[in-house]
Amino acid sequence: MIENRKNYRDSRVEFERHINLLIESIQNGKMIIPKGLLKPDEGIFKMRYSPNKRINLNTIDESARTMAMRPAMERHIEYEKNQINTKK
C-alpha cells in the first residue's frame, strides 16, 4: 500500500482530485468566495477542461492551486479525526 503524503501532490490525479474537491465545495456552498476577491479572468474562473475531459493544467494559476488545498486538507483532517474516534 502506498502511503499518502499530506502536503505533497504526488501526481496529476491527486492534483485533479484537489481541484474537483474545490469545485464541489463551492457548488455545495461549503466554501464561499467573496465578491471582488477574484476577477473573472483569474483563479478558478480561468480554469478550462481539455477535450479528453481532464483539467488543462496550463489554465490553473497559483491562486486556484492554493484554494484547492483547503478542501483537501479539511477532508484529511476529518478523516484523521474519524480514525482517532474509532480507535477509542
Z-matrix of the N, CA and C atoms (Angstrom, degrees):
N
C 1 1.441
C 2 1.528 1 109.22
N 3 1.314 2 116.30 1 137.96
C 4 1.464 3 121.57 2 -179.86
C 5 1.521 4 108.49 3 -90.74
N 6 1.313 5 115.64 4 129.51
C 7 1.456 6 120.63 5 179.85
C 8 1.522 7 109.41 6 -81.02
N 9 1.313 8 116.13 7 135.58
C 10 1.462 9 121.78 8 179.03
C 11 1.527 10 109.22 9 -80.22
N 12 1.321 11 115.88 10 126.83
C 13 1.465 12 120.43 11 176.42
C 14 1.521 13 107.29 12 -91.83
N 15 1.317 14 117.14 13 118.28
C 16 1.455 15 123.54 14 -168.29
C 17 1.527 16 114.70 15 -55.44
N 18 1.298 17 118.15 16 -59.11
C 19 1.458 18 121.09 17 -171.31
C 20 1.522 19 113.38 18 -98.40
N 21 1.296 20 116.58 19 27.56
C 22 1.460 21 120.35 20 -177.15
C 23 1.517 22 109.13 21 -134.53
N 24 1.310 23 116.50 22 128.63
C 25 1.462 24 119.88 23 178.32
C 26 1.515 25 108.29 24 -82.93
N 27 1.323 26 116.74 25 108.97
C 28 1.450 27 122.06 26 -176.93
C 29 1.513 28 113.08 27 -71.96
N 30 1.310 29 116.78 28 -32.14
C 31 1.450 30 118.20 29 -172.44
C 32 1.521 31 110.93 30 -157.00
N 33 1.286 32 114.25 31 172.93
C 34 1.459 33 120.64 32 176.04
C 35 1.525 34 110.28 33 -62.67
N 36 1.321 35 116.11 34 -36.90
C 37 1.461 36 120.77 35 -178.82
C 38 1.526 37 110.48 36 -61.52
N 39 1.320 38 116.65 37 -44.45
C 40 1.461 39 120.41 38 179.28
C 41 1.528 40 110.69 39 -67.08
N 42 1.317 41 117.83 40 -38.85
C 43 1.463 42 121.08 41 177.65
C 44 1.519 43 110.13 42 -63.42
N 45 1.332 44 117.93 43 -43.39
C 46 1.458 45 121.00 44 178.09
C 47 1.526 46 110.81 45 -63.98
N 48 1.323 47 116.37 46 -36.05
C 49 1.467 48 120.29 47 176.36
C 50 1.522 49 110.18 48 -61.35
N 51 1.327 50 117.78 49 -42.63
C 52 1.462 51 121.64 50 178.78
C 53 1.520 52 110.79 51 -62.80
N 54 1.319 53 117.16 52 -42.97
C 55 1.464 54 120.56 53 178.88
C 56 1.525 55 110.19 54 -64.33
N 57 1.331 56 116.91 55 -42.34
C 58 1.467 57 120.26 56 179.40
C 59 1.529 58 111.74 57 -66.12
N 60 1.326 59 117.77 58 -35.45
C 61 1.465 60 120.93 59 174.65
C 62 1.529 61 110.65 60 -64.11
N 63 1.324 62 116.64 61 -38.39
C 64 1.458 63 121.32 62 177.38
C 65 1.526 64 110.26 63 -62.28
N 66 1.313 65 116.43 64 -48.19
C 67 1.467 66 120.90 65 -179.61
C 68 1.527 67 110.14 66 -61.34
N 69 1.322 68 116.63 67 -43.21
C 70 1.470 69 121.77 68 178.94
C 71 1.524 70 110.89 69 -62.20
N 72 1.322 71 117.27 70 -42.32
C 73 1.466 72 121.46 71 -179.87
C 74 1.526 73 111.32 72 -63.75
N 75 1.311 74 116.51 73 -39.17
C 76 1.463 75 120.55 74 179.18
C 77 1.525 76 110.06 75 -69.18
N 78 1.329 77 117.45 76 -43.89
C 79 1.462 78 121.27 77 -179.67
C 80 1.527 79 111.94 78 -64.94
N 81 1.332 80 117.54 79 -35.53
C 82 1.468 81 121.60 80 -179.59
C 83 1.525 82 112.92 81 -83.38
N 84 1.319 83 117.25 82 -4.88
C 85 1.453 84 120.72 83 179.08
C 86 1.518 85 114.25 84 80.91
N 87 1.332 86 117.58 85 10.10
C 88 1.464 87 120.57 86 177.89
C 89 1.519 88 111.29 87 -75.97
N 90 1.312 89 116.09 88 -25.73
C 91 1.462 90 121.53 89 179.09
C 92 1.520 91 107.70 90 -128.00
N 93 1.306 92 115.91 91 123.51
C 94 1.463 93 121.06 92 -177.83
C 95 1.521 94 108.48 93 -114.56
N 96 1.328 95 115.46 94 131.62
C 97 1.462 96 120.78 95 177.75
C 98 1.528 97 107.34 96 -101.34
N 99 1.325 98 117.58 97 115.01
C 100 1.465 99 119.83 98 -179.32
C 101 1.529 100 111.85 99 -61.13
N 102 1.332 101 115.75 100 144.01
C 103 1.463 102 120.14 101 177.47
C 104 1.517 103 109.51 102 -60.59
N 105 1.308 104 115.75 103 139.89
C 106 1.447 105 121.06 104 179.00
C 107 1.519 106 114.39 105 88.27
N 108 1.333 107 117.25 106 -10.75
C 109 1.462 108 119.54 107 179.69
C 110 1.520 109 111.06 108 -72.13
N 111 1.331 110 116.38 109 -42.96
C 112 1.463 111 121.76 110 177.98
C 113 1.518 112 110.05 111 -120.50
N 114 1.300 113 115.87 112 140.56
C 115 1.459 114 120.85 113 174.62
C 116 1.530 115 108.34 114 -81.83
N 117 1.318 116 118.00 115 154.32
C 118 1.476 117 120.55 116 -178.30
C 119 1.525 118 115.28 117 -61.46
N 120 1.318 119 117.80 118 -15.14
C 121 1.466 120 119.96 119 -178.51
C 122 1.532 121 112.48 120 -105.94
N 123 1.323 122 117.42 121 20.62
C 124 1.469 123 119.77 122 178.57
C 125 1.516 124 110.71 123 -142.04
N 126 1.317 125 115.02 124 170.86
C 127 1.455 126 121.41 125 176.46
C 128 1.518 127 113.05 126 65.87
N 129 1.315 128 115.09 127 -141.10
C 130 1.461 129 119.73 128 -176.48
C 131 1.524 130 111.93 129 -70.13
N 132 1.327 131 117.85 130 -20.09
C 133 1.463 132 120.24 131 178.53
C 134 1.526 133 111.53 132 -69.93
N 135 1.306 134 115.94 133 -22.84
C 136 1.473 135 121.56 134 -179.42
C 137 1.531 136 111.83 135 -84.65
N 138 1.329 137 117.15 136 -14.87
C 139 1.457 138 122.01 137 -175.28
C 140 1.525 139 111.42 138 -63.56
N 141 1.325 140 115.71 139 138.04
C 142 1.463 141 122.11 140 179.04
C 143 1.522 142 109.57 141 -132.64
N 144 1.312 143 114.50 142 159.36
C 145 1.466 144 121.20 143 176.88
C 146 1.524 145 109.78 144 -102.62
N 147 1.317 146 115.84 145 147.87
C 148 1.466 147 122.20 146 175.14
C 149 1.531 148 108.74 147 -78.95
N 150 1.322 149 117.77 148 166.83
C 151 1.470 150 120.05 149 177.52
C 152 1.527 151 113.77 150 -58.98
N 153 1.331 152 117.63 151 -24.71
C 154 1.459 153 120.28 152 179.13
C 155 1.530 154 112.50 153 -86.71
N 156 1.347 155 117.28 154 15.20
C 157 1.465 156 124.68 155 176.11
C 158 1.530 157 114.06 156 69.67
N 159 1.312 158 116.93 157 17.33
C 160 1.464 159 120.90 158 174.15
C 161 1.518 160 108.22 159 -102.52
N 162 1.309 161 115.37 160 159.10
C 163 1.463 162 120.22 161 -179.10
C 164 1.517 163 109.13 162 -70.69
N 165 1.327 164 116.19 163 132.25
C 166 1.461 165 121.77 164 176.54
C 167 1.528 166 106.96 165 -79.60
N 168 1.316 167 116.68 166 106.45
C 169 1.465 168 121.36 167 -174.55
C 170 1.524 169 112.93 168 -64.63
N 171 1.310 170 117.87 169 -20.59
C 172 1.467 171 120.63 170 178.11
C 173 1.526 172 111.97 171 -70.32
N 174 1.328 173 117.59 172 -17.34
C 175 1.463 174 120.76 173 -178.96
C 176 1.523 175 112.85 174 -95.39
N 177 1.323 176 117.19 175 1.10
C 178 1.469 177 121.48 176 -179.30
C 179 1.528 178 108.63 177 -95.62
N 180 1.329 179 115.63 178 123.56
C 181 1.466 180 118.05 179 177.07
C 182 1.531 181 110.12 180 -102.01
N 183 1.315 182 116.04 181 -179.80
C 184 1.457 183 120.73 182 -173.75
C 185 1.529 184 112.70 183 -64.97
N 186 1.324 185 117.53 184 -34.05
C 187 1.469 186 118.38 185 179.69
C 188 1.527 187 110.98 186 -65.86
N 189 1.325 188 117.80 187 -37.64
C 190 1.465 189 120.79 188 177.24
C 191 1.523 190 110.66 189 -68.49
N 192 1.313 191 117.26 190 -38.33
C 193 1.468 192 120.62 191 177.71
C 194 1.525 193 110.92 192 -62.97
N 195 1.324 194 115.58 193 -43.35
C 196 1.453 195 120.64 194 -179.96
C 197 1.525 196 110.91 195 -65.90
N 198 1.324 197 116.64 196 -43.53
C 199 1.457 198 120.61 197 179.11
C 200 1.529 199 111.18 198 -63.94
N 201 1.315 200 117.68 199 -33.09
C 202 1.463 201 121.63 200 -177.83
C 203 1.526 202 111.92 201 -69.95
N 204 1.309 203 117.67 202 -21.08
C 205 1.457 204 120.40 203 179.95
C 206 1.531 205 111.88 204 -71.15
N 207 1.327 206 117.22 205 -31.39
C 208 1.464 207 120.34 206 -174.96
C 209 1.528 208 112.96 207 -62.60
N 210 1.343 209 120.00 208 -56.30
C 211 1.467 210 118.37 209 -179.70
C 212 1.532 211 112.73 210 -61.92
N 213 1.326 212 116.72 211 -33.43
C 214 1.463 213 119.70 212 179.09
C 215 1.525 214 110.38 213 -66.43
N 216 1.321 215 117.21 214 -42.65
C 217 1.461 216 120.49 215 178.90
C 218 1.530 217 111.22 216 -68.48
N 219 1.342 218 117.04 217 -37.09
C 220 1.460 219 119.95 218 177.28
C 221 1.524 220 110.62 219 -61.72
N 222 1.321 221 116.98 220 -42.83
C 223 1.465 222 120.55 221 177.52
C 224 1.525 223 110.87 222 -63.92
N 225 1.324 224 116.41 223 -39.58
C 226 1.460 225 120.19 224 179.81
C 227 1.530 226 110.71 225 -65.43
N 228 1.323 227 116.78 226 -43.08
C 229 1.462 228 121.09 227 179.04
C 230 1.528 229 110.26 228 -63.29
N 231 1.338 230 116.85 229 -43.06
C 232 1.463 231 121.42 230 176.04
C 233 1.524 232 111.49 231 -58.11
N 234 1.320 233 115.50 232 -44.29
C 235 1.461 234 121.11 233 179.39
C 236 1.522 235 110.79 234 -61.69
N 237 1.334 236 116.63 235 -45.48
C 238 1.466 237 121.04 236 179.62
C 239 1.536 238 111.13 237 -62.19
N 240 1.330 239 117.38 238 -42.00
C 241 1.462 240 120.57 239 178.34
C 242 1.518 241 110.85 240 -62.14
N 243 1.322 242 117.09 241 -41.43
C 244 1.455 243 120.93 242 178.89
C 245 1.531 244 110.94 243 -64.84
N 246 1.326 245 117.06 244 -37.71
C 247 1.456 246 120.86 245 178.22
C 248 1.527 247 110.96 246 -64.36
N 249 1.319 248 116.24 247 -41.19
C 250 1.466 249 121.27 248 179.84
C 251 1.528 250 109.76 249 -66.24
N 252 1.350 251 116.49 250 -43.65
C 253 1.466 252 120.54 251 -178.64
C 254 1.517 253 112.65 252 -66.43
N 255 1.315 254 117.77 253 -33.50
C 256 1.467 255 119.83 254 -179.78
C 257 1.521 256 111.98 255 -75.31
N 258 1.327 257 117.55 256 -21.19
C 259 1.473 258 121.25 257 178.96
C 260 1.525 259 112.17 258 -79.07
N 261 1.336 260 116.77 259 -18.90
C 262 1.477 261 120.10 260 -177.28
C 263 1.501 262 111.05 261 -71.98
